[in-house]
């Protein structure tokens, strides 16, 4: 998860396991916005994270690299 100061953009998280989140307050209201690539931060990303934990690796191994885009 990354906390961003501006509006989160999907383009910034495509092919990653990250979620960009922005929190803004105006006139007593709080707005929370998030952007994520649900193809990675979905079942596939969760499976890699769970496998890493099951095998005793750091849970983020293999998740910091950009995913391969189908050609």
mmCIF file of the N, C-alpha and C atoms, coordinates in Angstrom:
data_MODEL
# 
_entry.id   MODEL 
# 
loop_
_atom_site.group_PDB 
_atom_site.id 
_atom_site.type_symbol 
_atom_site.label_atom_id 
_atom_site.label_alt_id 
_atom_site.label_comp_id 
_atom_site.label_asym_id 
_atom_site.label_entity_id 
_atom_site.label_seq_id 
_atom_site.pdbx_PDB_ins_code 
_atom_site.Cartn_x 
_atom_site.Cartn_y 
_atom_site.Cartn_z 
_atom_site.occupancy 
_atom_site.B_iso_or_equiv 
_atom_site.pdbx_formal_charge 
_atom_site.auth_seq_id 
_atom_site.auth_comp_id 
_atom_site.auth_asym_id 
_atom_site.auth_atom_id 
_atom_site.pdbx_PDB_model_num 
ATOM 1   N N  . UNK A 1 1  ? 0.850   -1.163  0.000   1.00 0.00 ? 1  UNK A N  1 
ATOM 2   C CA . UNK A 1 1  ? 0.000   0.000   0.000   1.00 0.00 ? 1  UNK A CA 1 
ATOM 3   C C  . UNK A 1 1  ? 0.899   1.229   0.000   1.00 0.00 ? 1  UNK A C  1 
ATOM 4   N N  . UNK A 1 2  ? 0.545   2.190   -0.837  1.00 0.00 ? 2  UNK A N  1 
ATOM 5   C CA . UNK A 1 2  ? 1.236   3.477   -0.861  1.00 0.00 ? 2  UNK A CA 1 
ATOM 6   C C  . UNK A 1 2  ? 0.224   4.568   -0.575  1.00 0.00 ? 2  UNK A C  1 
ATOM 7   N N  . UNK A 1 3  ? 0.554   5.466   0.317   1.00 0.00 ? 3  UNK A N  1 
ATOM 8   C CA . UNK A 1 3  ? -0.278  6.634   0.579   1.00 0.00 ? 3  UNK A CA 1 
ATOM 9   C C  . UNK A 1 3  ? 0.194   7.741   -0.350  1.00 0.00 ? 3  UNK A C  1 
ATOM 10  N N  . UNK A 1 4  ? -0.695  8.242   -1.204  1.00 0.00 ? 4  UNK A N  1 
ATOM 11  C CA . UNK A 1 4  ? -0.331  9.276   -2.174  1.00 0.00 ? 4  UNK A CA 1 
ATOM 12  C C  . UNK A 1 4  ? -1.048  10.569  -1.831  1.00 0.00 ? 4  UNK A C  1 
ATOM 13  N N  . UNK A 1 5  ? -0.438  11.683  -2.184  1.00 0.00 ? 5  UNK A N  1 
ATOM 14  C CA . UNK A 1 5  ? -1.019  12.978  -1.860  1.00 0.00 ? 5  UNK A CA 1 
ATOM 15  C C  . UNK A 1 5  ? -2.043  13.462  -2.863  1.00 0.00 ? 5  UNK A C  1 
ATOM 16  N N  . UNK A 1 6  ? -1.977  12.951  -4.081  1.00 0.00 ? 6  UNK A N  1 
ATOM 17  C CA . UNK A 1 6  ? -2.891  13.364  -5.135  1.00 0.00 ? 6  UNK A CA 1 
ATOM 18  C C  . UNK A 1 6  ? -3.888  12.237  -5.396  1.00 0.00 ? 6  UNK A C  1 
ATOM 19  N N  . UNK A 1 7  ? -4.683  12.370  -6.428  1.00 0.00 ? 7  UNK A N  1 
ATOM 20  C CA . UNK A 1 7  ? -5.633  11.328  -6.791  1.00 0.00 ? 7  UNK A CA 1 
ATOM 21  C C  . UNK A 1 7  ? -4.877  10.080  -7.237  1.00 0.00 ? 7  UNK A C  1 
ATOM 22  N N  . UNK A 1 8  ? -5.188  8.915   -6.664  1.00 0.00 ? 8  UNK A N  1 
ATOM 23  C CA . UNK A 1 8  ? -4.512  7.692   -7.076  1.00 0.00 ? 8  UNK A CA 1 
ATOM 24  C C  . UNK A 1 8  ? -4.854  7.349   -8.529  1.00 0.00 ? 8  UNK A C  1 
ATOM 25  N N  . UNK A 1 9  ? -3.894  6.826   -9.252  1.00 0.00 ? 9  UNK A N  1 
ATOM 26  C CA . UNK A 1 9  ? -4.078  6.492   -10.664 1.00 0.00 ? 9  UNK A CA 1 
ATOM 27  C C  . UNK A 1 9  ? -3.818  5.003   -10.869 1.00 0.00 ? 9  UNK A C  1 
ATOM 28  N N  . UNK A 1 10 ? -4.700  4.357   -11.606 1.00 0.00 ? 10 UNK A N  1 
ATOM 29  C CA . UNK A 1 10 ? -4.533  2.939   -11.900 1.00 0.00 ? 10 UNK A CA 1 
ATOM 30  C C  . UNK A 1 10 ? -3.232  2.713   -12.661 1.00 0.00 ? 10 UNK A C  1 
ATOM 31  N N  . UNK A 1 11 ? -2.869  3.627   -13.543 1.00 0.00 ? 11 UNK A N  1 
ATOM 32  C CA . UNK A 1 11 ? -1.641  3.492   -14.328 1.00 0.00 ? 11 UNK A CA 1 
ATOM 33  C C  . UNK A 1 11 ? -0.407  3.350   -13.444 1.00 0.00 ? 11 UNK A C  1 
ATOM 34  N N  . UNK A 1 12 ? -0.456  3.879   -12.233 1.00 0.00 ? 12 UNK A N  1 
ATOM 35  C CA . UNK A 1 12 ? 0.701   3.815   -11.332 1.00 0.00 ? 12 UNK A CA 1 
ATOM 36  C C  . UNK A 1 12 ? 0.841   2.444   -10.672 1.00 0.00 ? 12 UNK A C  1 
ATOM 37  N N  . UNK A 1 13 ? -0.212  1.632   -10.687 1.00 0.00 ? 13 UNK A N  1 
ATOM 38  C CA . UNK A 1 13 ? -0.163  0.337   -10.001 1.00 0.00 ? 13 UNK A CA 1 
ATOM 39  C C  . UNK A 1 13 ? -0.362  -0.859  -10.939 1.00 0.00 ? 13 UNK A C  1 
ATOM 40  N N  . UNK A 1 14 ? -0.511  -0.603  -12.239 1.00 0.00 ? 14 UNK A N  1 
ATOM 41  C CA . UNK A 1 14 ? -0.730  -1.692  -13.193 1.00 0.00 ? 14 UNK A CA 1 
ATOM 42  C C  . UNK A 1 14 ? 0.432   -2.682  -13.142 1.00 0.00 ? 14 UNK A C  1 
ATOM 43  N N  . UNK A 1 15 ? 0.105   -3.949  -13.062 1.00 0.00 ? 15 UNK A N  1 
ATOM 44  C CA . UNK A 1 15 ? 1.121   -4.994  -13.036 1.00 0.00 ? 15 UNK A CA 1 
ATOM 45  C C  . UNK A 1 15 ? 1.822   -5.128  -11.705 1.00 0.00 ? 15 UNK A C  1 
ATOM 46  N N  . UNK A 1 16 ? 1.283   -4.529  -10.659 1.00 0.00 ? 16 UNK A N  1 
ATOM 47  C CA . UNK A 1 16 ? 1.922   -4.627  -9.351  1.00 0.00 ? 16 UNK A CA 1 
ATOM 48  C C  . UNK A 1 16 ? 0.921   -5.148  -8.328  1.00 0.00 ? 16 UNK A C  1 
ATOM 49  N N  . UNK A 1 17 ? 1.412   -5.446  -7.155  1.00 0.00 ? 17 UNK A N  1 
ATOM 50  C CA . UNK A 1 17 ? 0.573   -5.911  -6.054  1.00 0.00 ? 17 UNK A CA 1 
ATOM 51  C C  . UNK A 1 17 ? 0.259   -4.765  -5.092  1.00 0.00 ? 17 UNK A C  1 
ATOM 52  N N  . UNK A 1 18 ? 0.488   -3.542  -5.536  1.00 0.00 ? 18 UNK A N  1 
ATOM 53  C CA . UNK A 1 18 ? 0.297   -2.378  -4.674  1.00 0.00 ? 18 UNK A CA 1 
ATOM 54  C C  . UNK A 1 18 ? -1.092  -1.777  -4.818  1.00 0.00 ? 18 UNK A C  1 
ATOM 55  N N  . UNK A 1 19 ? -1.496  -1.064  -3.805  1.00 0.00 ? 19 UNK A N  1 
ATOM 56  C CA . UNK A 1 19 ? -2.723  -0.287  -3.811  1.00 0.00 ? 19 UNK A CA 1 
ATOM 57  C C  . UNK A 1 19 ? -2.343  1.131   -3.401  1.00 0.00 ? 19 UNK A C  1 
ATOM 58  N N  . UNK A 1 20 ? -2.623  2.108   -4.268  1.00 0.00 ? 20 UNK A N  1 
ATOM 59  C CA . UNK A 1 20 ? -2.378  3.510   -3.938  1.00 0.00 ? 20 UNK A CA 1 
ATOM 60  C C  . UNK A 1 20 ? -3.635  4.088   -3.307  1.00 0.00 ? 20 UNK A C  1 
ATOM 61  N N  . UNK A 1 21 ? -3.473  4.753   -2.169  1.00 0.00 ? 21 UNK A N  1 
ATOM 62  C CA . UNK A 1 21 ? -4.599  5.299   -1.423  1.00 0.00 ? 21 UNK A CA 1 
ATOM 63  C C  . UNK A 1 21 ? -4.356  6.781   -1.157  1.00 0.00 ? 21 UNK A C  1 
ATOM 64  N N  . UNK A 1 22 ? -5.413  7.574   -1.322  1.00 0.00 ? 22 UNK A N  1 
ATOM 65  C CA . UNK A 1 22 ? -5.356  8.999   -0.998  1.00 0.00 ? 22 UNK A CA 1 
ATOM 66  C C  . UNK A 1 22 ? -6.509  9.315   -0.048  1.00 0.00 ? 22 UNK A C  1 
ATOM 67  N N  . UNK A 1 23 ? -6.240  10.157  0.929   1.00 0.00 ? 23 UNK A N  1 
ATOM 68  C CA . UNK A 1 23 ? -7.257  10.587  1.891   1.00 0.00 ? 23 UNK A CA 1 
ATOM 69  C C  . UNK A 1 23 ? -7.297  12.104  1.872   1.00 0.00 ? 23 UNK A C  1 
ATOM 70  N N  . UNK A 1 24 ? -8.481  12.656  1.639   1.00 0.00 ? 24 UNK A N  1 
ATOM 71  C CA . UNK A 1 24 ? -8.652  14.108  1.593   1.00 0.00 ? 24 UNK A CA 1 
ATOM 72  C C  . UNK A 1 24 ? -9.811  14.510  2.496   1.00 0.00 ? 24 UNK A C  1 
ATOM 73  N N  . UNK A 1 25 ? -9.644  15.642  3.147   1.00 0.00 ? 25 UNK A N  1 
ATOM 74  C CA . UNK A 1 25 ? -10.703 16.186  4.005   1.00 0.00 ? 25 UNK A CA 1 
ATOM 75  C C  . UNK A 1 25 ? -11.082 17.560  3.478   1.00 0.00 ? 25 UNK A C  1 
ATOM 76  N N  . UNK A 1 26 ? -12.388 17.802  3.386   1.00 0.00 ? 26 UNK A N  1 
ATOM 77  C CA . UNK A 1 26 ? -12.867 19.103  2.946   1.00 0.00 ? 26 UNK A CA 1 
ATOM 78  C C  . UNK A 1 26 ? -14.229 19.345  3.584   1.00 0.00 ? 26 UNK A C  1 
ATOM 79  N N  . UNK A 1 27 ? -14.348 20.484  4.251   1.00 0.00 ? 27 UNK A N  1 
ATOM 80  C CA . UNK A 1 27 ? -15.606 20.892  4.890   1.00 0.00 ? 27 UNK A CA 1 
ATOM 81  C C  . UNK A 1 27 ? -16.127 19.836  5.861   1.00 0.00 ? 27 UNK A C  1 
ATOM 82  N N  . UNK A 1 28 ? -15.235 19.197  6.592   1.00 0.00 ? 28 UNK A N  1 
ATOM 83  C CA . UNK A 1 28 ? -15.643 18.214  7.589   1.00 0.00 ? 28 UNK A CA 1 
ATOM 84  C C  . UNK A 1 28 ? -15.967 16.832  7.028   1.00 0.00 ? 28 UNK A C  1 
ATOM 85  N N  . UNK A 1 29 ? -15.814 16.647  5.733   1.00 0.00 ? 29 UNK A N  1 
ATOM 86  C CA . UNK A 1 29 ? -16.043 15.346  5.110   1.00 0.00 ? 29 UNK A CA 1 
ATOM 87  C C  . UNK A 1 29 ? -14.702 14.721  4.733   1.00 0.00 ? 29 UNK A C  1 
ATOM 88  N N  . UNK A 1 30 ? -14.619 13.419  4.850   1.00 0.00 ? 30 UNK A N  1 
ATOM 89  C CA . UNK A 1 30 ? -13.404 12.708  4.484   1.00 0.00 ? 30 UNK A CA 1 
ATOM 90  C C  . UNK A 1 30 ? -13.702 11.855  3.247   1.00 0.00 ? 30 UNK A C  1 
ATOM 91  N N  . UNK A 1 31 ? -12.826 11.960  2.267   1.00 0.00 ? 31 UNK A N  1 
ATOM 92  C CA . UNK A 1 31 ? -12.944 11.167  1.049   1.00 0.00 ? 31 UNK A CA 1 
ATOM 93  C C  . UNK A 1 31 ? -11.705 10.283  0.952   1.00 0.00 ? 31 UNK A C  1 
ATOM 94  N N  . UNK A 1 32 ? -11.924 8.983   0.775   1.00 0.00 ? 32 UNK A N  1 
ATOM 95  C CA . UNK A 1 32 ? -10.832 8.027   0.612   1.00 0.00 ? 32 UNK A CA 1 
ATOM 96  C C  . UNK A 1 32 ? -10.949 7.439   -0.791  1.00 0.00 ? 32 UNK A C  1 
ATOM 97  N N  . UNK A 1 33 ? -9.851  7.506   -1.540  1.00 0.00 ? 33 UNK A N  1 
ATOM 98  C CA . UNK A 1 33 ? -9.825  6.967   -2.900  1.00 0.00 ? 33 UNK A CA 1 
ATOM 99  C C  . UNK A 1 33 ? -8.705  5.935   -2.990  1.00 0.00 ? 33 UNK A C  1 
ATOM 100 N N  . UNK A 1 34 ? -8.939  4.898   -3.770  1.00 0.00 ? 34 UNK A N  1 
ATOM 101 C CA . UNK A 1 34 ? -7.937  3.843   -3.924  1.00 0.00 ? 34 UNK A CA 1 
ATOM 102 C C  . UNK A 1 34 ? -7.855  3.411   -5.374  1.00 0.00 ? 34 UNK A C  1 
ATOM 103 N N  . UNK A 1 35 ? -6.665  3.000   -5.788  1.00 0.00 ? 35 UNK A N  1 
ATOM 104 C CA . UNK A 1 35 ? -6.453  2.453   -7.122  1.00 0.00 ? 35 UNK A CA 1 
ATOM 105 C C  . UNK A 1 35 ? -5.635  1.189   -6.982  1.00 0.00 ? 35 UNK A C  1 
ATOM 106 N N  . UNK A 1 36 ? -6.098  0.112   -7.625  1.00 0.00 ? 36 UNK A N  1 
ATOM 107 C CA . UNK A 1 36 ? -5.349  -1.133  -7.615  1.00 0.00 ? 36 UNK A CA 1 
ATOM 108 C C  . UNK A 1 36 ? -5.592  -1.883  -8.911  1.00 0.00 ? 36 UNK A C  1 
ATOM 109 N N  . UNK A 1 37 ? -4.660  -2.748  -9.235  1.00 0.00 ? 37 UNK A N  1 
ATOM 110 C CA . UNK A 1 37 ? -4.783  -3.620  -10.401 1.00 0.00 ? 37 UNK A CA 1 
ATOM 111 C C  . UNK A 1 37 ? -5.340  -4.935  -9.883  1.00 0.00 ? 37 UNK A C  1 
ATOM 112 N N  . UNK A 1 38 ? -6.638  -5.143  -10.029 1.00 0.00 ? 38 UNK A N  1 
ATOM 113 C CA . UNK A 1 38 ? -7.259  -6.321  -9.419  1.00 0.00 ? 38 UNK A CA 1 
ATOM 114 C C  . UNK A 1 38 ? -6.870  -7.628  -10.091 1.00 0.00 ? 38 UNK A C  1 
ATOM 115 N N  . UNK A 1 39 ? -6.168  -7.570  -11.234 1.00 0.00 ? 39 UNK A N  1 
ATOM 116 C CA . UNK A 1 39 ? -5.673  -8.811  -11.827 1.00 0.00 ? 39 UNK A CA 1 
ATOM 117 C C  . UNK A 1 39 ? -4.488  -9.349  -11.043 1.00 0.00 ? 39 UNK A C  1 
ATOM 118 N N  . UNK A 1 40 ? -3.746  -8.456  -10.408 1.00 0.00 ? 40 UNK A N  1 
ATOM 119 C CA . UNK A 1 40 ? -2.606  -8.883  -9.595  1.00 0.00 ? 40 UNK A CA 1 
ATOM 120 C C  . UNK A 1 40 ? -3.008  -8.915  -8.133  1.00 0.00 ? 40 UNK A C  1 
ATOM 121 N N  . UNK A 1 41 ? -3.644  -7.867  -7.653  1.00 0.00 ? 41 UNK A N  1 
ATOM 122 C CA . UNK A 1 41 ? -4.052  -7.813  -6.246  1.00 0.00 ? 41 UNK A CA 1 
ATOM 123 C C  . UNK A 1 41 ? -5.387  -8.529  -6.089  1.00 0.00 ? 41 UNK A C  1 
ATOM 124 N N  . UNK A 1 42 ? -5.470  -9.671  -6.687  1.00 0.00 ? 42 UNK A N  1 
ATOM 125 C CA . UNK A 1 42 ? -6.631  -10.535 -6.587  1.00 0.00 ? 42 UNK A CA 1 
ATOM 126 C C  . UNK A 1 42 ? -6.157  -11.902 -6.171  1.00 0.00 ? 42 UNK A C  1 
ATOM 127 N N  . UNK A 1 43 ? -6.750  -12.915 -6.743  1.00 0.00 ? 43 UNK A N  1 
ATOM 128 C CA . UNK A 1 43 ? -6.414  -14.285 -6.351  1.00 0.00 ? 43 UNK A CA 1 
ATOM 129 C C  . UNK A 1 43 ? -4.983  -14.671 -6.717  1.00 0.00 ? 43 UNK A C  1 
ATOM 130 N N  . UNK A 1 44 ? -4.478  -14.195 -7.862  1.00 0.00 ? 44 UNK A N  1 
ATOM 131 C CA . UNK A 1 44 ? -3.117  -14.570 -8.254  1.00 0.00 ? 44 UNK A CA 1 
ATOM 132 C C  . UNK A 1 44 ? -2.094  -13.991 -7.283  1.00 0.00 ? 44 UNK A C  1 
ATOM 133 N N  . UNK A 1 45 ? -2.231  -12.713 -6.965  1.00 0.00 ? 45 UNK A N  1 
ATOM 134 C CA . UNK A 1 45 ? -1.318  -12.086 -6.013  1.00 0.00 ? 45 UNK A CA 1 
ATOM 135 C C  . UNK A 1 45 ? -1.429  -12.698 -4.629  1.00 0.00 ? 45 UNK A C  1 
ATOM 136 N N  . UNK A 1 46 ? -2.664  -13.011 -4.227  1.00 0.00 ? 46 UNK A N  1 
ATOM 137 C CA . UNK A 1 46 ? -2.880  -13.638 -2.920  1.00 0.00 ? 46 UNK A CA 1 
ATOM 138 C C  . UNK A 1 46 ? -2.261  -15.026 -2.883  1.00 0.00 ? 46 UNK A C  1 
ATOM 139 N N  . UNK A 1 47 ? -2.344  -15.754 -3.992  1.00 0.00 ? 47 UNK A N  1 
ATOM 140 C CA . UNK A 1 47 ? -1.764  -17.095 -4.042  1.00 0.00 ? 47 UNK A CA 1 
ATOM 141 C C  . UNK A 1 47 ? -0.248  -17.037 -3.881  1.00 0.00 ? 47 UNK A C  1 
ATOM 142 N N  . UNK A 1 48 ? 0.408   -16.102 -4.552  1.00 0.00 ? 48 UNK A N  1 
ATOM 143 C CA . UNK A 1 48 ? 1.858   -15.950 -4.431  1.00 0.00 ? 48 UNK A CA 1 
ATOM 144 C C  . UNK A 1 48 ? 2.224   -15.573 -3.001  1.00 0.00 ? 48 UNK A C  1 
ATOM 145 N N  . UNK A 1 49 ? 1.479   -14.633 -2.435  1.00 0.00 ? 49 UNK A N  1 
ATOM 146 C CA . UNK A 1 49 ? 1.743   -14.198 -1.059  1.00 0.00 ? 49 UNK A CA 1 
ATOM 147 C C  . UNK A 1 49 ? 1.569   -15.366 -0.081  1.00 0.00 ? 49 UNK A C  1 
ATOM 148 N N  . UNK A 1 50 ? 0.509   -16.146 -0.232  1.00 0.00 ? 50 UNK A N  1 
ATOM 149 C CA . UNK A 1 50 ? 0.260   -17.279 0.659   1.00 0.00 ? 50 UNK A CA 1 
ATOM 150 C C  . UNK A 1 50 ? 1.322   -18.362 0.495   1.00 0.00 ? 50 UNK A C  1 
ATOM 151 N N  . UNK A 1 51 ? 1.722   -18.637 -0.742  1.00 0.00 ? 51 UNK A N  1 
ATOM 152 C CA . UNK A 1 51 ? 2.771   -19.634 -0.985  1.00 0.00 ? 51 UNK A CA 1 
ATOM 153 C C  . UNK A 1 51 ? 4.083   -19.206 -0.335  1.00 0.00 ? 51 UNK A C  1 
ATOM 154 N N  . UNK A 1 52 ? 4.414   -17.926 -0.463  1.00 0.00 ? 52 UNK A N  1 
ATOM 155 C CA . UNK A 1 52 ? 5.630   -17.416 0.180   1.00 0.00 ? 52 UNK A CA 1 
ATOM 156 C C  . UNK A 1 52 ? 5.590   -17.654 1.680   1.00 0.00 ? 52 UNK A C  1 
ATOM 157 N N  . UNK A 1 53 ? 4.466   -17.351 2.307   1.00 0.00 ? 53 UNK A N  1 
ATOM 158 C CA . UNK A 1 53 ? 4.342   -17.551 3.756   1.00 0.00 ? 53 UNK A CA 1 
ATOM 159 C C  . UNK A 1 53 ? 4.427   -19.027 4.118   1.00 0.00 ? 53 UNK A C  1 
ATOM 160 N N  . UNK A 1 54 ? 3.788   -19.878 3.316   1.00 0.00 ? 54 UNK A N  1 
ATOM 161 C CA . UNK A 1 54 ? 3.799   -21.320 3.594   1.00 0.00 ? 54 UNK A CA 1 
ATOM 162 C C  . UNK A 1 54 ? 5.198   -21.903 3.482   1.00 0.00 ? 54 UNK A C  1 
ATOM 163 N N  . UNK A 1 55 ? 6.024   -21.349 2.581   1.00 0.00 ? 55 UNK A N  1 
ATOM 164 C CA . UNK A 1 55 ? 7.380   -21.859 2.379   1.00 0.00 ? 55 UNK A CA 1 
ATOM 165 C C  . UNK A 1 55 ? 8.428   -21.142 3.222   1.00 0.00 ? 55 UNK A C  1 
ATOM 166 N N  . UNK A 1 56 ? 7.983   -20.175 4.030   1.00 0.00 ? 56 UNK A N  1 
ATOM 167 C CA . UNK A 1 56 ? 8.897   -19.480 4.921   1.00 0.00 ? 56 UNK A CA 1 
ATOM 168 C C  . UNK A 1 56 ? 9.647   -18.318 4.297   1.00 0.00 ? 56 UNK A C  1 
ATOM 169 N N  . UNK A 1 57 ? 9.227   -17.891 3.116   1.00 0.00 ? 57 UNK A N  1 
ATOM 170 C CA . UNK A 1 57 ? 9.846   -16.734 2.464   1.00 0.00 ? 57 UNK A CA 1 
ATOM 171 C C  . UNK A 1 57 ? 9.176   -15.445 2.948   1.00 0.00 ? 57 UNK A C  1 
ATOM 172 N N  . UNK A 1 58 ? 9.835   -14.329 2.677   1.00 0.00 ? 58 UNK A N  1 
ATOM 173 C CA . UNK A 1 58 ? 9.201   -13.041 2.913   1.00 0.00 ? 58 UNK A CA 1 
ATOM 174 C C  . UNK A 1 58 ? 7.945   -12.986 2.042   1.00 0.00 ? 58 UNK A C  1 
ATOM 175 N N  . UNK A 1 59 ? 6.836   -12.549 2.582   1.00 0.00 ? 59 UNK A N  1 
ATOM 176 C CA . UNK A 1 59 ? 5.568   -12.634 1.848   1.00 0.00 ? 59 UNK A CA 1 
ATOM 177 C C  . UNK A 1 59 ? 5.513   -11.787 0.581   1.00 0.00 ? 59 UNK A C  1 
ATOM 178 N N  . UNK A 1 60 ? 6.453   -10.858 0.393   1.00 0.00 ? 60 UNK A N  1 
ATOM 179 C CA . UNK A 1 60 ? 6.414   -10.006 -0.798  1.00 0.00 ? 60 UNK A CA 1 
ATOM 180 C C  . UNK A 1 60 ? 7.352   -10.469 -1.915  1.00 0.00 ? 60 UNK A C  1 
ATOM 181 N N  . UNK A 1 61 ? 8.028   -11.610 -1.733  1.00 0.00 ? 61 UNK A N  1 
ATOM 182 C CA . UNK A 1 61 ? 8.949   -12.109 -2.764  1.00 0.00 ? 61 UNK A CA 1 
ATOM 183 C C  . UNK A 1 61 ? 8.172   -12.348 -4.057  1.00 0.00 ? 61 UNK A C  1 
ATOM 184 N N  . UNK A 1 62 ? 8.676   -11.786 -5.141  1.00 0.00 ? 62 UNK A N  1 
ATOM 185 C CA . UNK A 1 62 ? 8.052   -11.962 -6.442  1.00 0.00 ? 62 UNK A CA 1 
ATOM 186 C C  . UNK A 1 62 ? 6.897   -11.032 -6.728  1.00 0.00 ? 62 UNK A C  1 
ATOM 187 N N  . UNK A 1 63 ? 6.535   -10.188 -5.780  1.00 0.00 ? 63 UNK A N  1 
ATOM 188 C CA . UNK A 1 63 ? 5.381   -9.309  -5.971  1.00 0.00 ? 63 UNK A CA 1 
ATOM 189 C C  . UNK A 1 63 ? 5.771   -7.852  -6.259  1.00 0.00 ? 63 UNK A C  1 
ATOM 190 N N  . UNK A 1 64 ? 7.047   -7.551  -6.218  1.00 0.00 ? 64 UNK A N  1 
ATOM 191 C CA . UNK A 1 64 ? 7.494   -6.173  -6.482  1.00 0.00 ? 64 UNK A CA 1 
ATOM 192 C C  . UNK A 1 64 ? 7.861   -5.943  -7.935  1.00 0.00 ? 64 UNK A C  1 
ATOM 193 N N  . UNK A 1 65 ? 7.708   -6.951  -8.753  1.00 0.00 ? 65 UNK A N  1 
ATOM 194 C CA . UNK A 1 65 ? 8.065   -6.832  -10.163 1.00 0.00 ? 65 UNK A CA 1 
ATOM 195 C C  . UNK A 1 65 ? 6.823   -6.600  -10.994 1.00 0.00 ? 65 UNK A C  1 
ATOM 196 N N  . UNK A 1 66 ? 6.985   -5.868  -12.070 1.00 0.00 ? 66 UNK A N  1 
ATOM 197 C CA . UNK A 1 66 ? 5.856   -5.644  -12.968 1.00 0.00 ? 66 UNK A CA 1 
ATOM 198 C C  . UNK A 1 66 ? 5.432   -6.963  -13.588 1.00 0.00 ? 66 UNK A C  1 
ATOM 199 N N  . UNK A 1 67 ? 4.152   -7.159  -13.691 1.00 0.00 ? 67 UNK A N  1 
ATOM 200 C CA . UNK A 1 67 ? 3.614   -8.366  -14.305 1.00 0.00 ? 67 UNK A CA 1 
ATOM 201 C C  . UNK A 1 67 ? 3.814   -8.352  -15.807 1.00 0.00 ? 67 UNK A C  1 
ATOM 202 N N  . UNK A 1 68 ? 3.764   -9.525  -16.388 1.00 0.00 ? 68 UNK A N  1 
ATOM 203 C CA . UNK A 1 68 ? 3.900   -9.642  -17.833 1.00 0.00 ? 68 UNK A CA 1 
ATOM 204 C C  . UNK A 1 68 ? 2.566   -9.327  -18.480 1.00 0.00 ? 68 UNK A C  1 
ATOM 205 N N  . UNK A 1 69 ? 2.565   -8.433  -19.417 1.00 0.00 ? 69 UNK A N  1 
ATOM 206 C CA . UNK A 1 69 ? 1.342   -8.054  -20.113 1.00 0.00 ? 69 UNK A CA 1 
ATOM 207 C C  . UNK A 1 69 ? 1.157   -9.006  -21.291 1.00 0.00 ? 69 UNK A C  1 
ATOM 208 N N  . UNK A 1 70 ? -0.023  -9.612  -21.429 1.00 0.00 ? 70 UNK A N  1 
ATOM 209 C CA . UNK A 1 70 ? -0.217  -10.533 -22.553 1.00 0.00 ? 70 UNK A CA 1 
ATOM 210 C C  . UNK A 1 70 ? -0.062  -9.802  -23.893 1.00 0.00 ? 70 UNK A C  1 
ATOM 211 N N  . UNK A 1 71 ? 0.698   -10.390 -24.775 1.00 0.00 ? 71 UNK A N  1 
ATOM 212 C CA . UNK A 1 71 ? 0.961   -9.752  -26.064 1.00 0.00 ? 71 UNK A CA 1 
ATOM 213 C C  . UNK A 1 71 ? -0.040  -10.213 -27.098 1.00 0.00 ? 71 UNK A C  1 
# 
